[in-house]
Amino acid sequence: MAGIALRYRAVLFDLDGTLVDSYSALAEAVNHARRTHGLCDLSAGRIKEFIGDGIERLLQRAFERTDVPRSVHDAFVARYDEVCCAESKVLADVETTLDRLSKLRVKMAVCTNKTTFFSKKILDFLGLSRHFAAIVGPDVAGARKPDAKHLLFTLDSVRCDPEHALFVGDMPVDVRAARNSGLDAAVVPTGSSSREELVAAKPDHFLERFSDLMKIVRREAA
């Protein structure tokens, strides 16, 4: 590793759309909840538009109401628990890039609006948890992105100051979370947001592919 300096000593990651594609599992769980309440299925594409702000907001959008009954939540959770692992997959370049970052001794953690239980269950199943000092959902942090408290709570697990850390996500909310917390932001167009939406959010770095992260984190000595 001689000749390499690190621009960032720690990298925090969003989960869905950044590290993992779990959209089909979320769509199945949402539609299961809708079916149990006498509603027709929504398209996977439509449900994908609702994802990013946690289960509560997902169900509110999918049921077009703010007072979602507890029975809807329970139906969703029960089905998601059954399918979340088998129907989730690691996105392109993620495994090799995390391996390379680990070898550089970059500290890493996950900051996601998905509940911690499901986030950890999926990452354990996919063999990615070993890379992360912490996996933090809003239920653990006591706040939800873009609230700075969520990102800073996660950052504390890697013992790094904000100015030496990077947050990687796939949505404008991730850029806002980074801005609110004093971190630089990188986005990758592998989630539910369009390229135009991501550019408009004005991230510090736009990754054409996940592996481009190495060019940002590493700084080659002259």
DRENFILUM-311637 format. One record per residue: residue number from 1; x negated, y negated, z of N, C-alpha, C in turn. Coordinates in pm, whole numbers. Atoms other than C-alpha are relative to their C-alpha. Layout:
BEGIN
+--------+--------+--------+--------+--------+--------+--------+--------+--------+--------+
! drengu !    nxx !    nyy !    nzz !   caxx !   cayy !   cazz !    cxx !    cyy !    czz !
+--------+--------+--------+--------+--------+--------+--------+--------+--------+--------+
!    NUM !      X !      Y !      Z !      X !      Y !      Z !      X !      Y !      Z !
...
+--------+--------+--------+--------+--------+--------+--------+--------+--------+--------+
***
This chain:
BEGIN
+--------+--------+--------+--------+--------+--------+--------+--------+--------+--------+
! drengu !    nxx !    nyy !    nzz !   caxx !   cayy !   cazz !    cxx !    cyy !    czz !
+--------+--------+--------+--------+--------+--------+--------+--------+--------+--------+
!      1 !    -81 !    120 !      0 !      0 !      0 !      0 !    -86 !   -128 !      0 !
!      2 !     88 !    117 !      1 !   -306 !   -229 !    -20 !     38 !    -91 !   -116 !
!      3 !    -30 !     96 !    105 !   -254 !   -549 !   -219 !    145 !    -40 !     -6 !
!      4 !   -141 !     30 !      2 !    116 !   -565 !   -138 !     39 !    -78 !    123 !
!      5 !    -57 !     76 !   -110 !    275 !   -834 !     74 !    151 !      3 !    -16 !
!      6 !   -145 !     -8 !      6 !    641 !   -829 !    163 !     62 !   -139 !      8 !
!      7 !    -75 !    125 !     -4 !    864 !  -1121 !     81 !    107 !      8 !    109 !
!      8 !   -101 !    -23 !   -104 !   1131 !   -970 !    311 !    -44 !    120 !     84 !
!      9 !     38 !   -109 !    -90 !   1055 !   -758 !    616 !    119 !     90 !     32 !
!     10 !   -121 !    -78 !    -29 !   1415 !   -640 !    653 !    102 !    -25 !   -111 !
!     11 !   -108 !     11 !     98 !   1700 !   -570 !    412 !    125 !     62 !     58 !
!     12 !   -130 !    -50 !    -42 !   2062 !   -535 !    513 !     85 !     24 !   -124 !
!     13 !    -80 !    -37 !    116 !   2314 !   -372 !    281 !    149 !      6 !     33 !
!     14 !   -141 !    -35 !      1 !   2684 !   -374 !    219 !      7 !    149 !    -36 !
!     15 !    -13 !   -144 !     30 !   2823 !    -22 !    167 !     72 !     25 !   -131 !
!     16 !    -80 !    -30 !    119 !   3107 !     17 !    -83 !    -37 !    -91 !   -117 !
!     17 !     33 !     77 !    119 !   3005 !    -91 !   -432 !   -145 !    -42 !     -6 !
!     18 !    141 !     36 !     -6 !   2646 !   -154 !   -322 !    -87 !    125 !     10 !
!     19 !     72 !   -126 !    -18 !   2512 !    179 !   -194 !     79 !    119 !    -52 !
!     20 !    -86 !   -116 !     21 !   2808 !    408 !   -250 !    124 !    -38 !    -80 !
!     21 !   -128 !     12 !     70 !   3103 !    447 !   -486 !    100 !     90 !     71 !
!     22 !   -103 !    -77 !    -69 !   3394 !    554 !   -268 !    140 !    -46 !    -40 !
!     23 !   -127 !     58 !     43 !   3669 !    388 !   -468 !    108 !    105 !    -23 !
!     24 !   -102 !   -103 !     25 !   3842 !    712 !   -570 !     59 !     52 !    130 !
!     25 !    -49 !    -45 !   -131 !   3865 !    821 !   -207 !     94 !   -103 !     61 !
!     26 !    -86 !    106 !    -53 !   4010 !    486 !   -104 !    132 !     -5 !    -76 !
!     27 !   -122 !      1 !     79 !   4258 !    496 !   -391 !     91 !    116 !     37 !
!     28 !    -79 !   -117 !    -38 !   4370 !    847 !   -297 !     66 !    -21 !    136 !
!     29 !    -55 !     22 !   -134 !   4417 !    748 !     68 !    110 !   -106 !     -1 !
!     30 !   -103 !    104 !     11 !   4610 !    432 !    -22 !    127 !     58 !    -63 !
!     31 !   -118 !    -55 !     67 !   4839 !    618 !   -261 !     68 !    108 !     83 !
!     32 !    -62 !    -97 !    -92 !   4892 !    896 !     -9 !     89 !    -74 !    100 !
!     33 !    -80 !     78 !    -94 !   5009 !    634 !    241 !    125 !    -57 !    -67 !
!     34 !   -117 !     52 !     73 !   5236 !    481 !    -23 !    103 !    110 !    -26 !
!     35 !    -93 !   -111 !     29 !   5383 !    820 !   -117 !     77 !     41 !    125 !
!     36 !    -69 !    -40 !   -123 !   5460 !    902 !    245 !    105 !   -102 !     43 !
!     37 !   -100 !    103 !    -30 !   5661 !    580 !    257 !     89 !    -30 !   -122 !
!     38 !    -94 !      8 !    110 !   5851 !    640 !    -66 !    -36 !    -95 !   -112 !
!     39 !     44 !     92 !    105 !   5642 !    418 !   -293 !    -81 !     74 !   -106 !
!     40 !     74 !    -63 !    110 !   5486 !    500 !   -628 !   -149 !    -32 !     13 !
!     41 !    144 !     21 !     -2 !   5111 !    524 !   -685 !    -37 !   -130 !    -71 !
!     42 !     63 !    112 !     69 !   4904 !    222 !   -778 !   -119 !     52 !    -79 !
!     43 !    116 !    -42 !     77 !   4630 !    247 !  -1038 !   -127 !    -19 !     82 !
!     44 !    128 !     11 !    -71 !   4276 !    299 !   -916 !    -61 !   -138 !    -21 !
!     45 !     52 !    133 !     29 !   4179 !    -26 !  -1085 !     64 !   -108 !     84 !
!     46 !    -72 !     98 !    -82 !   4446 !   -219 !   -900 !    -46 !      8 !    145 !
!     47 !     43 !    -17 !   -139 !   4344 !    -75 !   -564 !   -142 !    -51 !     19 !
!     48 !    139 !     47 !     -8 !   3979 !   -154 !   -637 !     -6 !   -151 !     24 !
!     49 !     -5 !    144 !    -19 !   4075 !   -522 !   -647 !     29 !    -39 !    144 !
!     50 !    -39 !     29 !   -138 !   4201 !   -497 !   -288 !   -111 !     28 !    102 !
!     51 !    103 !    -51 !    -91 !   3878 !   -356 !   -141 !   -104 !   -107 !     32 !
!     52 !    110 !     87 !    -37 !   3613 !   -548 !     50 !     16 !    -71 !    132 !
!     53 !    -26 !     73 !   -124 !   3780 !   -697 !    356 !     50 !     89 !    112 !
!     54 !    -39 !    -92 !   -107 !   3844 !   -386 !    564 !    134 !     68 !    -27 !
!     55 !   -120 !    -82 !     20 !   4126 !   -134 !    598 !    128 !    -80 !     17 !
!     56 !   -123 !     75 !    -26 !   4381 !   -374 !    741 !     42 !    -85 !   -119 !
!     57 !    -31 !     84 !    117 !   4358 !   -619 !    451 !     29 !     85 !   -123 !
!     58 !    -27 !    -91 !    112 !   4343 !   -331 !    202 !    146 !     46 !      1 !
!     59 !   -137 !    -49 !    -10 !   4673 !   -194 !    328 !    102 !   -113 !    -13 !
!     60 !    -89 !    114 !     17 !   4833 !   -537 !    349 !     18 !    -32 !   -147 !
!     61 !     -8 !     29 !    143 !   4752 !   -594 !    -16 !     72 !    111 !    -76 !
!     62 !    -61 !   -112 !     70 !   4855 !   -247 !   -124 !    150 !     12 !     27 !
!     63 !   -142 !     -8 !    -37 !   5191 !   -274 !     56 !     70 !   -136 !    -11 !
!     64 !    -53 !    135 !     20 !   5238 !   -646 !    -14 !     79 !    -51 !    120 !
!     65 !    -60 !     49 !   -124 !   5317 !   -728 !    346 !   -109 !    -15 !    105 !
!     66 !    100 !     22 !   -105 !   5127 !   -858 !    647 !     25 !     87 !    122 !
!     67 !    -35 !    -82 !   -117 !   5312 !   -646 !    904 !      6 !    147 !    -38 !
!     68 !      6 !   -140 !     42 !   5197 !   -304 !    788 !     27 !     91 !    120 !
!     69 !    -33 !    -89 !   -113 !   5353 !    -33 !   1011 !   -119 !     89 !     39 !
!     70 !    107 !    -87 !    -48 !   5123 !    179 !   1223 !      1 !    133 !    -74 !
!     71 !    -10 !   -128 !     71 !   5251 !    486 !   1038 !    -73 !     -4 !   -135 !
!     72 !     74 !     16 !    126 !   5101 !    349 !    715 !   -150 !     15 !     26 !
!     73 !    141 !     -8 !    -38 !   4764 !    302 !    880 !    -40 !    144 !     33 !
!     74 !     31 !   -137 !    -41 !   4777 !    651 !   1031 !     -4 !     94 !   -120 !
!     75 !     -1 !    -84 !    121 !   4867 !    810 !    696 !   -125 !    -23 !    -83 !
!     76 !    121 !     33 !     75 !   4582 !    629 !    525 !   -123 !     64 !     65 !
!     77 !    118 !    -49 !    -71 !   4325 !    721 !    790 !     -9 !    152 !     -6 !
!     78 !      1 !   -147 !      2 !   4429 !   1087 !    798 !    -46 !     53 !   -135 !
!     79 !     38 !    -47 !    133 !   4395 !   1128 !    423 !   -144 !    -41 !    -34 !
!     80 !    136 !     45 !     29 !   4077 !    921 !    397 !   -103 !     86 !     72 !
!     81 !     89 !    -87 !    -76 !   3917 !   1134 !    666 !    -21 !    133 !    -72 !
!     82 !      8 !   -126 !     73 !   3989 !   1438 !    448 !    -84 !    -11 !   -126 !
!     83 !     60 !     10 !    134 !   3851 !   1302 !    120 !   -120 !    -93 !     -9 !
!     84 !     99 !    107 !     14 !   3601 !   1026 !    203 !   -139 !     50 !    -37 !
!     85 !    133 !    -51 !     32 !   3291 !   1244 !    180 !     -7 !     62 !   -139 !
!     86 !      3 !    -71 !    128 !   3371 !   1469 !   -113 !     22 !    -94 !   -118 !
!     87 !    -33 !     92 !    109 !   3503 !   1175 !   -318 !    -89 !   -123 !     -4 !
!     88 !     95 !    111 !      3 !   3209 !    942 !   -251 !   -132 !     46 !    -63 !
!     89 !    128 !    -34 !     63 !   2884 !    932 !   -445 !    -97 !   -116 !     12 !
!     90 !    105 !    101 !     -8 !   2555 !    749 !   -423 !    -12 !    -68 !   -136 !
!     91 !     12 !     75 !    125 !   2522 !    475 !   -684 !   -141 !     15 !    -59 !
!     92 !    125 !    -16 !     74 !   2244 !    473 !   -944 !   -115 !    -76 !     65 !
!     93 !    127 !     57 !    -48 !   1887 !    404 !   -824 !     -6 !    -18 !    151 !
!     94 !     -2 !     29 !   -143 !   1992 !    381 !   -459 !    -95 !     90 !     77 !
!     95 !     83 !    -93 !    -77 !   1821 !    694 !   -326 !   -149 !    -27 !    -18 !
!     96 !    143 !     21 !     24 !   1486 !    630 !   -493 !    -45 !   -135 !     53 !
!     97 !     37 !    133 !    -49 !   1488 !    261 !   -401 !    -10 !     -2 !    152 !
!     98 !      7 !     -7 !   -146 !   1565 !    330 !    -35 !   -124 !     76 !     44 !
!     99 !    123 !    -75 !    -31 !   1285 !    586 !    -31 !   -123 !    -89 !    -13 !
!    100 !    116 !     87 !     23 !   1041 !    332 !   -172 !     -8 !   -111 !    105 !
!    101 !     -2 !    103 !   -104 !   1149 !     64 !     74 !    -44 !     58 !    134 !
!    102 !     41 !    -66 !   -124 !   1106 !    310 !    360 !   -151 !     18 !      5 !
!    103 !    145 !    -20 !      6 !    751 !    385 !    246 !    -75 !   -131 !     21 !
!    104 !     59 !    132 !    -24 !    681 !     10 !    256 !     25 !    -49 !    142 !
!    105 !    -35 !     32 !   -138 !    812 !     12 !    614 !     91 !   -122 !     11 !
!    106 !   -103 !    102 !     -7 !   1089 !   -231 !    531 !    111 !     51 !     92 !
!    107 !   -108 !    -38 !    -90 !   1350 !   -223 !    808 !    133 !    -19 !    -71 !
!    108 !   -128 !      5 !     72 !   1702 !   -151 !    684 !    117 !     32 !     91 !
!    109 !   -123 !    -27 !    -73 !   2057 !   -151 !    817 !    117 !    -26 !    -93 !
!    110 !   -122 !     16 !     79 !   2412 !   -143 !    683 !     98 !    -88 !     76 !
!    111 !   -101 !     92 !    -55 !   2662 !   -423 !    744 !    121 !      5 !    -92 !
!    112 !   -114 !    -26 !     85 !   3004 !   -328 !    612 !    132 !    -32 !     68 !
!    113 !   -134 !     24 !    -55 !   3368 !   -423 !    655 !     80 !    129 !     13 !
!    114 !    -61 !   -129 !    -27 !   3452 !    -52 !    655 !    -28 !     36 !    146 !
!    115 !     21 !    -38 !   -139 !   3494 !     94 !   1002 !   -128 !     83 !     15 !
!    116 !    128 !    -65 !    -23 !   3173 !    229 !   1154 !     10 !    152 !    -11 !
!    117 !    -15 !   -146 !      3 !   3305 !    585 !   1192 !     -5 !     53 !   -142 !
!    118 !     -2 !    -49 !    138 !   3382 !    630 !    823 !   -130 !    -33 !    -73 !
!    119 !    126 !     37 !     66 !   3069 !    444 !    712 !   -110 !     99 !     35 !
!    120 !    103 !    -95 !    -43 !   2844 !    669 !    918 !     29 !    140 !    -53 !
!    121 !    -36 !   -134 !     48 !   3035 !    982 !    818 !    -41 !     17 !   -147 !
!    122 !     33 !     -7 !    143 !   2988 !    906 !    447 !   -151 !     -2 !    -20 !
!    123 !    144 !      9 !     17 !   2623 !    807 !    477 !    -72 !    123 !     54 !
!    124 !     54 !   -127 !    -49 !   2548 !   1115 !    687 !     16 !    109 !   -105 !
!    125 !    -30 !   -103 !    100 !   2713 !   1338 !    426 !    -88 !    -15 !   -124 !
!    126 !     78 !     25 !    121 !   2523 !   1173 !    141 !   -151 !     -2 !     26 !
!    127 !    141 !     -9 !    -34 !   2191 !   1196 !    326 !    -73 !   -133 !      2 !
!    128 !     62 !    131 !      2 !   2128 !    822 !    343 !    -20 !    -62 !    137 !
!    129 !      5 !     62 !   -133 !   2170 !    750 !    715 !   -141 !    -11 !     55 !
!    130 !    137 !     -3 !    -53 !   1805 !    833 !    787 !    -78 !   -128 !    -29 !
!    131 !     73 !    122 !     36 !   1699 !    509 !    622 !     34 !   -119 !     88 !
!    132 !    -54 !    120 !    -63 !   1897 !    278 !    848 !    -15 !     -1 !    152 !
!    133 !     10 !     18 !   -144 !   1827 !    145 !   1195 !    137 !     -9 !     65 !
!    134 !   -136 !     12 !    -51 !   2199 !     79 !   1234 !     98 !     -1 !   -116 !
!    135 !   -112 !      6 !     94 !   2531 !    117 !   1052 !    111 !    -70 !     76 !
!    136 !    -85 !     87 !    -82 !   2759 !   -162 !   1169 !    126 !    -43 !    -73 !
!    137 !   -129 !     47 !     48 !   3126 !   -205 !   1096 !     52 !   -111 !     88 !
!    138 !    -55 !    110 !    -81 !   3344 !   -488 !   1227 !     47 !     43 !    138 !
!    139 !    -44 !    -50 !   -131 !   3470 !   -267 !   1509 !   -113 !     -1 !    102 !
!    140 !    117 !      4 !    -88 !   3117 !   -260 !   1654 !    -49 !   -143 !     20 !
!    141 !     53 !    137 !     -6 !   3013 !   -617 !   1572 !     97 !    -97 !     68 !
!    142 !    -98 !     93 !    -56 !   3337 !   -775 !   1696 !     30 !   -114 !    -94 !
!    143 !    -25 !    101 !    102 !   3355 !   -976 !   1374 !    -10 !     67 !   -136 !
!    144 !     -3 !    -55 !    135 !   3400 !   -921 !   1002 !    -62 !    -99 !    -98 !
!    145 !     53 !     87 !    106 !   3204 !  -1056 !    706 !    116 !    -79 !    -64 !
!    146 !    126 !     75 !      3 !   3175 !  -1339 !    614 !    -41 !    -67 !    130 !
!    147 !     38 !     55 !   -130 !   3158 !  -1426 !    984 !   -147 !     30 !     28 !
!    148 !    144 !    -17 !    -26 !   2793 !  -1481 !   1075 !    -26 !    102 !    110 !
!    149 !     22 !    -91 !   -113 !   2837 !  -1276 !   1392 !    -22 !    143 !    -48 !
!    150 !     13 !   -137 !     50 !   2871 !   -955 !   1189 !   -141 !     26 !    -53 !
!    151 !    132 !    -19 !     60 !   2552 !   -999 !    991 !   -111 !    -15 !    104 !
!    152 !    104 !     22 !   -100 !   2350 !  -1134 !   1285 !     -4 !    113 !    102 !
!    153 !     -3 !   -117 !    -87 !   2463 !   -847 !   1507 !    -77 !    115 !    -64 !
!    154 !     70 !   -106 !     74 !   2338 !   -606 !   1240 !   -149 !    -30 !     -9 !
!    155 !    140 !     40 !     12 !   2016 !   -802 !   1193 !    -77 !     26 !    128 !
!    156 !     65 !    -23 !   -129 !   1940 !   -767 !   1563 !    -53 !    143 !     11 !
!    157 !     43 !   -141 !     -8 !   1906 !   -390 !   1512 !   -135 !     22 !    -66 !
!    158 !    130 !    -15 !     67 !   1603 !   -443 !   1288 !   -103 !    -99 !     53 !
!    159 !     93 !     92 !    -68 !   1447 !   -713 !   1509 !    -76 !    -87 !    -99 !
!    160 !     59 !     87 !    102 !   1390 !   -959 !   1229 !     72 !   -134 !      1 !
!    161 !    -61 !    132 !     11 !   1448 !  -1332 !   1197 !     72 !    -13 !   -134 !
!    162 !    -76 !     15 !    125 !   1702 !  -1439 !    932 !    -85 !    -44 !   -119 !
!    163 !     78 !     50 !    113 !   1441 !  -1619 !    723 !    -89 !    106 !    -63 !
!    164 !     82 !   -109 !     55 !   1253 !  -1291 !    672 !     85 !    120 !    -44 !
!    165 !    -91 !   -110 !     33 !   1561 !  -1085 !    584 !     84 !    -33 !   -124 !
!    166 !    -82 !     11 !    121 !   1771 !  -1025 !    274 !    127 !     82 !     18 !
!    167 !   -125 !    -77 !     -2 !   2135 !   -918 !    247 !     39 !     31 !   -143 !
!    168 !    -35 !    -47 !    134 !   2237 !   -713 !    -56 !    145 !     46 !     -1 !
!    169 !   -140 !    -38 !     11 !   2601 !   -685 !   -159 !     48 !     -3 !   -143 !
!    170 !    -57 !     -6 !    134 !   2836 !   -664 !   -453 !    120 !    -94 !    -17 !
!    171 !   -115 !     88 !      4 !   3094 !   -934 !   -375 !    -37 !   -141 !     48 !
!    172 !     23 !    136 !    -50 !   3110 !  -1311 !   -319 !      5 !    -10 !    152 !
!    173 !     -7 !      4 !   -146 !   3205 !  -1243 !     44 !   -135 !     35 !     63 !
!    174 !    133 !    -35 !    -50 !   2858 !  -1091 !     88 !    -94 !   -119 !     -8 !
!    175 !     82 !    122 !     13 !   2695 !  -1410 !    -39 !     39 !   -100 !    108 !
!    176 !    -46 !     92 !   -104 !   2909 !  -1617 !    197 !    -50 !     44 !    138 !
!    177 !     49 !    -52 !   -128 !   2813 !  -1390 !    487 !   -148 !    -32 !     19 !
!    178 !    143 !     30 !     -7 !   2444 !  -1434 !    407 !    -22 !   -149 !     26 !
!    179 !     14 !    145 !    -18 !   2480 !  -1812 !    379 !     34 !    -40 !    143 !
!    180 !    -43 !     33 !   -136 !   2664 !  -1830 !    711 !   -101 !     43 !    104 !
!    181 !     92 !    -60 !    -97 !   2387 !  -1628 !    876 !   -145 !    -42 !    -19 !
!    182 !    136 !     46 !     23 !   2078 !  -1794 !    731 !    -89 !     99 !    -73 !
!    183 !     75 !    -98 !     77 !   1975 !  -1496 !    516 !      8 !    -33 !   -149 !
!    184 !    -11 !      2 !    145 !   1894 !  -1490 !    146 !     97 !    109 !    -43 !
!    185 !    -99 !    -96 !     51 !   2151 !  -1304 !    -64 !    -40 !     50 !   -137 !
!    186 !     15 !    -62 !    132 !   2113 !  -1062 !   -352 !    129 !     74 !    -32 !
!    187 !   -120 !    -71 !     40 !   2402 !   -919 !   -551 !    -31 !     96 !   -113 !
!    188 !     13 !   -100 !    105 !   2434 !   -616 !   -774 !    140 !     25 !    -58 !
!    189 !   -132 !     -9 !     62 !   2721 !   -580 !  -1026 !     52 !    142 !    -13 !
!    190 !    -44 !   -139 !      3 !   2818 !   -226 !   -931 !    127 !     23 !     81 !
!    191 !   -120 !    -12 !    -82 !   3127 !   -301 !   -721 !    123 !    -54 !    -68 !
!    192 !   -129 !     44 !     51 !   3466 !   -460 !   -762 !      0 !   -141 !    -57 !
!    193 !      6 !    137 !     51 !   3352 !   -813 !   -850 !    -64 !     -5 !   -138 !
!    194 !     55 !     16 !    134 !   3281 !   -926 !  -1204 !   -134 !    -72 !      6 !
!    195 !    128 !     71 !     11 !   2944 !  -1058 !  -1317 !     22 !   -150 !     16 !
!    196 !    -29 !    143 !     -6 !   3103 !  -1401 !  -1355 !     29 !    -45 !    143 !
!    197 !    -29 !     33 !   -139 !   3236 !  -1399 !   -999 !   -126 !      0 !     84 !
!    198 !    124 !     -9 !    -76 !   2897 !  -1297 !   -866 !    -93 !   -117 !    -31 !
!    199 !     84 !    114 !     38 !   2710 !  -1565 !  -1060 !     55 !   -128 !     61 !
!    200 !    -64 !    120 !    -54 !   2962 !  -1826 !   -945 !    -24 !    -14 !    151 !
!    201 !     26 !      4 !   -145 !   2888 !  -1732 !   -582 !   -139 !    -54 !     32 !
!    202 !    134 !     58 !    -13 !   2529 !  -1856 !   -638 !    -89 !     75 !     98 !
!    203 !     93 !    -75 !    -85 !   2324 !  -1577 !   -479 !   -143 !    -45 !    -27 !
!    204 !    142 !     30 !     23 !   1950 !  -1618 !   -440 !    -60 !     91 !   -106 !
!    205 !     52 !    -98 !     96 !   1891 !  -1307 !   -651 !    117 !     76 !    -63 !
!    206 !    -97 !    -83 !     70 !   2096 !  -1128 !   -915 !    -73 !    125 !    -49 !
!    207 !     64 !   -126 !     39 !   2000 !   -762 !   -956 !     76 !     62 !   -117 !
!    208 !    -65 !    -67 !    114 !   2075 !   -619 !  -1297 !     25 !    147 !     32 !
!    209 !    -16 !   -136 !    -50 !   2026 !   -279 !  -1138 !    -61 !      7 !    140 !
!    210 !     40 !     -6 !   -140 !   1968 !   -169 !   -781 !   -151 !      6 !     18 !
!    211 !    145 !    -15 !    -12 !   1604 !    -79 !   -839 !    -75 !   -132 !    -17 !
!    212 !     63 !    131 !     10 !   1531 !   -445 !   -922 !    -30 !    -58 !    138 !
!    213 !     25 !     44 !   -136 !   1535 !   -491 !   -547 !   -148 !      6 !     36 !
!    214 !    143 !    -14 !    -30 !   1174 !   -373 !   -536 !    -80 !   -121 !    -45 !
!    215 !     72 !    116 !     51 !   1061 !   -670 !   -744 !     16 !   -120 !     93 !
!    216 !    -29 !    111 !    -89 !   1219 !   -903 !   -491 !    -69 !     18 !    135 !
!    217 !     55 !    -27 !   -134 !   1104 !   -738 !   -169 !   -153 !      1 !     -2 !
!    218 !    145 !     -8 !     10 !    748 !   -677 !   -287 !    -58 !   -128 !    -56 !
!    219 !     74 !    112 !     57 !    502 !   -956 !   -349 !   -142 !     45 !    -23 !
!    220 !    134 !    -50 !     35 !    192 !   -844 !   -531 !   -104 !   -108 !     29 !
!    221 !    109 !     94 !    -26 !   -128 !  -1007 !   -408 !    -74 !    -31 !   -130 !
!    222 !     72 !     39 !    123 !   -314 !  -1199 !   -674 !   -139 !     64 !     -5 !
+--------+--------+--------+--------+--------+--------+--------+--------+--------+--------+
***
